[in-house]
């Protein structure tokens, strides 16, 4: 088998053959009447009218020999509609051009073919080629068709080849695009306005995560890449008088990777004035059902060892009661030592010894048993510094959709009491000073906005983890171009 260097050398010779024949190997434009999917739609009309047509695409296969060759062209559409067969017959094409095709063209090259439609003896719609030109001459080969690229590192580095050769993966990315389209359309139909908020911030807010830090040269100050889709900014828009807003955008969290966690990903957040978390739960349930039916064509899913039907009744699970049921620990009353002892009994590794982190770790163990669909509610105030408290209960008006043992979204009745908010920021600041890099930074300008007044508001957000769970794929696999370490020489 020839090496890549040997293959490249041969293809460079073929490139020179094209040049000598007066054919530009890399033209700016080539003849193309329409895309290959439209070629199938227009086939009968063009046959009836006996009209010539030009098609263009990448050659994915060549078969035949001697006086007749069959080339399969591909231009990107799915479900077979983006493929079309071009037939080269020696007696239908200029002899020199026929020989040039056999001598200089390879699988993987892009070409434009001109001719007339016809149906082969096997009943396949095809184009009988009268002339052709090269559109792009390739210097390296495509992966072997049936096996593709098996090494994950190579697949992610050469994602363009992975997607080209893997129809299932290509379909997933098309479905992922539809996932966000359905979300956007749903929210707009519900009266939400799409907005854009800063991705560089002086203080990060809206989530508990370690941010990426960078430097703004012009202002000579350190800034952070946002960890949420503008939560504190969208709340300012509630104070500004916009009744419903949403944003879909990238967020960045400088933390560990796993099949379901990345440092850069897409999230959506909406904010809805004069609504509370009960209103939010109704809207989110409606949205998730819409996503399931329109993107996946079903409400029934099996993923991560769980099976559930999004069309079923969404149960409400009390955070504290569920932990008591599964572990015997009342997190509102238990001390840090008692929670640590229980985690040790469960042989669970935990980081940090502050109560907020310990409670969160204990909850993550419990949620794994819940298939859903469900909403977990009544979280302790300590673990949710931006949510409105349920009066006299020491819990907040928060809801999190639970599917397949994981939280796939978070929403709450937003805290709009500036005095309470400032005290919670102070608590978070103590956690930061104690070494908790995921604790929330204090934003005093946000508190000032609350003093001017923000209406009762429900906020909610989810990320592309929801899509990954419904597709039953690791989140990294669903990144078109995941971050990679530099390739070693």
N, C-alpha and C positions, 0 to 999 in steps of 0.2 A: 504494500500500500504506500502510495506517495505521501511524503511529508507535506505540511502546509506550505513550507518554503518552496518545495518543488511544484506544488499546484499553483502557487502564486506566480512563479516564473513562467509556467506554461500559459497562464491567463494573460500575463503581460505580452507574451508573443501574439496571442489572439487579439489583444487590444490593438497591436500594431497592424495586424491584418485588416481590421476594420478601418483604421486610418488610411491605409494604402488603397482601400476600396472606395475612399471618399466619404466614409461614414463617421460622423462625430460620435465617439463613445459616450459622451456626456452632454447631450443637447439640452437646451433650456426648455424645449417643448417638443412634443411629438403629436402626430395625428391621433385624435381620440373623439369619436362621435358621442359616446356616453359611457358610463361605468358598466361593469359586467352584469350587475343586477338588472340594470335597465335594458341591457342587450337581451336578456331572457324575456323581459316584458314586451319588447318591441320586435321580437323575432318574427312572428307571423306577418306583421305588417310589412316589414322590410323584405321578406320572401315574396309576398304577394306583389309588391311594387318593384321587385327585382333591382333593389337599390344597393349600392356599395356602402360599406360601413367600416370604420376604423376602431379597433379595440386596443387597449394597452394594459399591461400588467406584468407581474413577475412570473417567470417560468418556474413552475413547481414540479413538473415532470415532463420528460420527453420519452416517447416510445416509438417503435417502428425502425425501419432501416431501408436503405436503397432508395426507391423512388417515392416513398411516402413516409411522412413523419407526423406524429400527433404530439402537440404541445399543450399542456394545461396551464392556462394563465390565471393569476390570482391578483385581485386589487383591494382586498380588505374586508368586503362584506361577509357576513356569517351565513350559516345554514345552507351552504353550497351556492348561494346566489352570487357570491363574489368570485366564482370560478367559471371558466368557459374554455372550451376546446378549440384550438386553432389547428387546421389540417394543412400541411405543406405537401403538395404534389409536384413532382419534378416537371411534369408537362403543363402545369398551370402557372408557373412562375419563371422569371428570367433564370436561365441556367447558372449564370455566374452568382446571382443572389442566392440561389438554392445551395450551391456549393459553399458560399460564404457562411450561410446559416449553419451548415453541418460542420464547418471548420472552425468557426469563431464564436459560436454561441453555446453557453453552458446553462445547466439548471441553476436558477438563482438570478440570472440576468433579467433585466426589464426590457421588454420590446413593445413596439407598436406594429400591429398587423392590419392590413387593409384588404378587403375582399367582399365576398357575398355569403350570406347565411345559407346553410343547407342542413339536412338531417342525414346522418350516417345510416348505414345498413343496420346498425345496432339500435337505431332510434335516438341517437344523441344529437342534440342541437349543437351545431358547430359552425365555424367560419372557414370557408375555403379561401386560403390566402393567395392573393395576387401579387402583393408586395409587402415588404417589411422594412423597418429601421430599428436600430438599437436605441433604447431609451436610457439605460445605464448598464455599463459593462462591469460585472463584479470581478474582484480579484481574489476573493476567498470564497470557499464553498459553503453551502448550507449544511447544518447537521444532518446526519443520516435520518431519513424520513420517519422510520418506524420506531426509532429509539430516542431521537432528540438529544437533549443535553441532560445527562443523569446527575452530574456533580452539582450540588446546590450552589456552591460558591461560583461556579462557572455560569450557572443559570441566571443568578442575580446580576452578575457582571455583564452578561450578554443578554439582557432581558429582551431586547428586540428580536433576537433569534428564538428565545424561549416562547415568546408570545406568537411569533410567526408559525412555529412548528407545532404548537400545542393548542388545538382548537378549544379544548375545555377551559384552559386558562384565559384565552381570548374572550370566550363567552362570559366568564366571570367578571372581567373588567368592564364589559359592556353592561352587564347586570348591575355592577357597582355604580356605574354612571347613572343608570336608571333609578337606583336606590336614592341617590341625592336629588334627581329630577322629581321623583314622586314626593319626596319630603318638601322640596321647595314649592312645588305646585300646590300641595295640600295646605301649607301654611299661608300661601298667598290667597287661596280660595277661602281661608278662614279669616281673612282680613289683616294678616300680618304684613308689615313692610320690611323688605330686605335692606339691611344697613351694612356699613363697613366701619370697623373700629380699629384702633391702633394695634399693631403687632409688637411694637417696641414700647416698653413701659418703664417708668421710674420705680414703681412698685408693682409686683404681680399680685393678682387677686382672682377670686372666683373658683379656686381649687386649692388643694393641699398637695404641692409637688415642688421638687427642687428645680429652679429655673436655670436656663442658660444665661450667662452674663456676657455682655460685650461692651464696647466703648464707642460713644458717639464723638467723633473727632471735632466736628464743628462746634458743638456745645461743650466739649471737654468734660463729659460726665458719663458715668457707667449707667447702662440701661439693661433691661432684661427682655428676652423674648417671651411673649405672653404664654401663660399656661392654661388659659380659658379663652373662649370666644367672646371676649369683651364683656364679661358679666358686669363689672363695675361701670363700664361705659354705657352699656345698654340701660342700666338702671338710671343713669343720668338722663337718658332719653325719655324715660318715664316721667321724670321731673320736668322735662322740657315740654311735655304735653303729647308726645306720641303715644297712642293707646296700645299698639301691638307692634313689636319689632322682632326680627330674627336675623341671625348671621350664620353662614356656613363657611368655615375657614380653617386654616392650619393652626395647630397649637404645638408647643414644644416643651418637653419635660425631660430634664437631665437626670434620668434614673435608669434602672436596669431594664434589659430586654428580656422578653419571654414570648411564647407563642401568642399571647394576648396583650402584650404591652410593647410599645415602641416609643422612641424619643420624639418623633414627628408624625403627626397624623391629622386627620380631618374631624372636626367636631361641628355640631349644630347647637345653638342656644336660642331660645325664644323668651320674650318677656311680655307679660299681658297685664295691663293695669286693671284695677278693680276686679281681679280674680284671685282666688286662693288655691291652696293645694288640692282641694276637692275638685275644683273646676279643671285644674291641670291634669289630674288623673283621668278624668273623662276624655279630655282631648288627646292625651298620649295614648290611651287604649285605642281610640279611634284611628290615630296615626299609625300605630304598629300593625293594626289589622289591615290598613290600606297598603302599607309597605309589603306585608306578607302576600296579599292577594295579587297586587299589581306587579311586583318585582319577581316573586317566586312562584306565583300561580297556585299557592296552597297556604293553609293556615297550620298544617301539621308538620312538625320538624323533629328530627332526631339528631342530636349533636352533643358532643362532650359527655357521652354516657347518659344523657337525659332524653326523654321524649315528652313533647307537650303540644298542645293545640292552642294557638293564640286566640281562636274563636271561643274558647271556653270562658267561663266566668273567672274574672281576675280577683283572686282572694286578697284580703288585706291582712298582713302579718305584722304583729307588734314586735318591734326590735328587741326590747327587753324580755318580753315573755318568751320569745323563741329561744333566746340564749339560756334562760332559766330552764326551759323544757329540755334542751339538749345537753346542758352542762351543769345545771344546778346553781349557776352563779347569777346573782342579781347585780348587774353592772352599776346600777345607780347607788347601791349601798356598799358593794365590795371594795376593799382597799386594793392598792396596787399589788401588795404582796399576795393577797388571796387570788388575784387574777393570774399573776405570774406562776403561782403554785399549780393552778389548774392547767395553764398552758404547758408546764413541765410534765404534768400527769398525762396530758394528751400528746406529749413528745412533739410539740410544735416549736419551731424556731421563731424567735421574735426579736425585733430591734427596738431599742429605746425602752425606758422604764417609766415614761409618763403615762398617766391613766388613759389619755386619749388614744395613744398608739396601742396600748394593751387591749382596750375595748375593741378597737378596729380589728386587731389580729384575731381575737376570740370570735367576733362576728363572721369573719371570713371563713372560719372553720364551719360554722353553723350553716351559712348560706349554701354551701356546696351540696347540701342534702335536698334543696328546694328546686324542683323542676320548673314550677310555674305553669301558667302565667300568674304572677302575683305582684303586689306592691308591698314593700316593707315600709312601715310607717313608725312614727313615735320614737325617733332616735334621740338619745340624750343630748342636751344642749351643748355639752363639751365637744362633741364630734361634728357639730355643724354650726360654725360661727357666723353664718350669714342668713340663717333661717329664723322665722318668727316663732316664738315660744308658745306652746299650748299653756294657757294661763293656769298656774298652780300645779302643773304636772312635771316640771323639770325635763320636758321633752319638747321637740320642735315639730312644726307642721311641714314635715319633709316626706317625700315619697320617692322610692326607687324601684323601677321595674326589675323583677327577678325572672330570668329565663335561664334554664340549664345551669342552675347553681351559681349564677353570676349576676352582679348588678349591671344592667345595660341601660343606664341613664340615671339622672338625678334631678329632682325638682323640689321646690318648696314655696311656701308663702314667704316672700322676701322680708327680711328684717328692715323696717323703715323707722325705727326708734333710734335717733342719733346718740342718745345717752347710752342705751343698751349696746349699740354697735361699737361705740368707743371702748366700753369695758371689755367687750369680747376681743377687740383688736389688742388691748393691753394683755389679755391672757395669752393670745397667740404670740405676742412679742416676747413674753417670758419663755415660751416654748422655744422660739428661735434662739434666744440668748442661752438657753440650756442645751443647744446643740441639735435641735430638731429642724433639719434643713427643709422639711416639707411643710412646716407651720406657715400660716398666712401672714404676709407683711401688712403692717398698719398703713392705711391710706387716709390721711387726715383731710384731704380735699374731698374725698368721698363722704366723710362724716359731715363736712360743711354743707355738701349738697343735701344731705338728709335733713339738716337743720332748716334749709330753705323749703323742704317738704317734698316727699315722694309718695304718690298714692299707694294704697294697698296693691300689691303686685304678686303675680305668680311667675316664677322663672323655671325653666327646664332645659336640660341639655343631654345629648347623647353623642357618641362617637361612632367611627366606622367599625368598632368592636361589635356593634349590633349586627352589621352586615356580615362580619366574619363568623359570628355564631350561627346566624341563620343559614349561611352558606356551608357551615361546618368545615371551615378552613382556618389555618393559623393566620393571624393578622399580618405577619411578615410576608406570607405568600401572596397577600392581596395588595401589597404595595407595588406599584409599577416599577419603581426604581428605589429599592431599599438602600439605606446607607451601608457602605462597605468599607472595610479597612483597606488602605492602599495595597495594591498587589505587590508581593515580593518578587524581585527579579530572580 
